[in-house]
Amino acid sequence: MIKIKRAIRNALIALSAVFLSACAQEGANQATLVALGDSITYGANLEDSGRSAYPYLIGNDAGFEVHNLAISGWQTAQVKEALREDEEYRQKVKDADVIAMTIGANDLLEILRLAESASAGDPERMEEIMRQELSNGIVFSEIGKLIEEIQSLTDAQILLYNIYNPFPPHSNMHQIGETLLPEVNAAFREVAESYENVYLADAYSAFRNKQEDYIIAGDIHPTEEGQAVLAEIGLEVIETE
């Protein structure tokens, strides 16, 4: 009886070792998605950003291990600075198989605030000022430099989201967004097409005229449904490419 018990115990130990080894091997082989960017990527103002933000939804569907490094309020230059100076941040990017990135919205919001202040609320003047600021191409140049910084660290596929219009159709700001964003997003596409292994996810088209469902009321950030849409269009790009 003792020998039988010992044999059973040894068999269980061996099975446990095999199971743990298989789990460790599965973890070692699991692809990694690293998310960079701003509050959209982070999942700002969601009840559970750690589950509902689009990087985690992509990870759940595609089986990625997810590291979300996004910081609310960050502009393109701050992501670039972190890539240059934060060693832990750099290492996460180096280890990535896929980079998902929503960035540039805060750069544009800064231009919007400047235009709103300088125009004294005149919509036509505001649009004129924004066009002048955008025409210098600094925002898109910075995004290009950010991509180059990422690609100096990794050959991971880069999923770049363009800019959606956060303002609902009844808002005074909606039409300004609809006037300017097609031009802005054409520049995003041009930036993406200028680099190998960079692919564009079209958030603008996905959110167009659906702000009441996809944007938190009184906010500019996606609802859980909006985050799910971002994940869906991102997955389509990843699977296609």
Stockholm file with secondary structure:
# STOCKHOLM 1.0

chainA/1-241         MIKIKRAIRNALIALSAVFLSACAQEGANQATLVALGDSITYGANLEDSGRSAYPYLIGNDAGFEVHNLAISGWQTAQVKEALREDEEYRQKVKDADVIAMTIGANDLLEILRLAESASAGDPERMEEIMRQELSNGIVFSEIGKLIEEIQSLTDAQILLYNIYNPFPPHSNMHQIGETLLPEVNAAFREVAESYENVYLADAYSAFRNKQEDYIIAGDIHPTEEGQAVLAEIGLEVIETE
#=GR chainA/1-241 SS CHHHHHHHHHHHHHHHHHHHHHHHHHHHHCCEEEEEESHHHHTTTCTTHHHHSHHHHHHHHHTCEEEECCCTTCCHHHHHHHHHHCHHHHHHHHTCSEEEEECSHHHHHHHHHHHHHHHTTCHHHHHHHHHHHHHTCHHHHHHHHHHHHHHTTCCCEEEEECCCCCSCTTSHHHHHHHHHHHHHHHHHHHHHHTSTTEEEECHHHHHTTCHHHHBCTTSSSBCHHHHHHHHHHHHHHHHHC
#=GC SS_cons         CHHHHHHHHHHHHHHHHHHHHHHHHHHHHCCEEEEEESHHHHTTTCTTHHHHSHHHHHHHHHTCEEEECCCTTCCHHHHHHHHHHCHHHHHHHHTCSEEEEECSHHHHHHHHHHHHHHHTTCHHHHHHHHHHHHHTCHHHHHHHHHHHHHHTTCCCEEEEECCCCCSCTTSHHHHHHHHHHHHHHHHHHHHHHTSTTEEEECHHHHHTTCHHHHBCTTSSSBCHHHHHHHHHHHHHHHHHC
//
